[in-house]
């Protein structure tokens, strides 16, 4: 278990858009992962984000999330 503030929130809004919520306050269903690429890759491989949102996530959305995560981690 980790503190919520040390995690990164990924949100799926009512329109079905999936994105990183850097402040953790956006409306929508949220899923949390650690703020590193290794954790993101494990979540992708295990389909954990898809399970949390109960829907398929296209590969291009994963690529966009990865780019955003790299920008946050730098």
C-alpha positions as CSV (number, residue, x, y, z in Angstrom):
1,X,0.0,0.0,0.0
2,X,1.2,3.4,-0.9
3,X,0.0,6.9,-0.1
4,X,-2.5,8.3,-2.6
5,X,-0.4,11.4,-3.2
6,X,2.6,9.2,-4.3
7,X,0.5,7.6,-7.0
8,X,-0.5,8.7,-10.5
9,X,-4.2,8.9,-11.3
10,X,-5.5,7.8,-14.7
11,X,-9.1,8.9,-15.5
12,X,-11.8,7.7,-17.8
13,X,-14.3,10.5,-18.2
14,X,-18.0,10.2,-19.2
15,X,-17.1,10.6,-22.9
16,X,-14.8,7.6,-22.7
17,X,-11.5,9.6,-22.9
18,X,-8.6,8.2,-20.9
19,X,-5.9,10.5,-19.6
20,X,-3.6,11.2,-16.8
21,X,-4.9,13.5,-14.0
22,X,-1.9,15.2,-12.5
23,X,-3.8,16.9,-9.7
24,X,-6.1,14.0,-8.9
25,X,-9.3,16.1,-9.0
26,X,-10.8,15.5,-12.5
27,X,-14.3,13.9,-12.7
28,X,-14.6,10.4,-13.9
29,X,-13.6,6.9,-12.9
30,X,-10.0,6.7,-11.7
31,X,-7.3,4.1,-11.5
32,X,-4.0,4.6,-9.7
33,X,-0.5,3.4,-10.6
34,X,3.0,4.3,-9.3
35,X,4.7,7.2,-11.0
36,X,7.3,5.1,-13.0
37,X,7.5,3.5,-16.4
38,X,8.1,0.0,-15.0
39,X,4.8,0.1,-13.0
40,X,2.9,1.5,-16.1
41,X,4.3,-1.3,-18.3
42,X,3.2,-3.9,-15.7
43,X,-0.3,-2.4,-15.5
44,X,-0.5,-2.5,-19.3
45,X,0.7,-6.0,-19.6
46,X,-1.6,-7.3,-16.9
47,X,-4.6,-5.3,-18.4
48,X,-5.1,-3.8,-15.0
49,X,-6.2,-0.4,-16.3
50,X,-8.7,-2.0,-18.6
51,X,-10.0,-4.1,-15.7
52,X,-10.4,-1.0,-13.6
53,X,-12.3,0.8,-16.3
54,X,-14.2,-2.3,-17.5
55,X,-13.4,-1.5,-21.1
56,X,-10.8,-2.1,-23.8
57,X,-8.2,0.7,-24.1
58,X,-6.7,1.2,-27.6
59,X,-2.9,1.0,-28.1
60,X,-2.7,4.6,-29.2
61,X,-4.2,5.7,-25.8
62,X,-1.5,3.6,-24.0
63,X,1.2,5.3,-26.1
64,X,-0.2,8.8,-25.2
65,X,-0.4,7.8,-21.5
66,X,3.2,6.6,-21.7
67,X,4.4,9.9,-23.3
68,X,2.6,11.9,-20.6
69,X,4.1,9.7,-17.9
70,X,7.6,10.2,-19.3
71,X,7.0,14.0,-19.2
72,X,5.8,13.8,-15.6
73,X,8.7,11.7,-14.4
74,X,11.4,14.0,-15.9
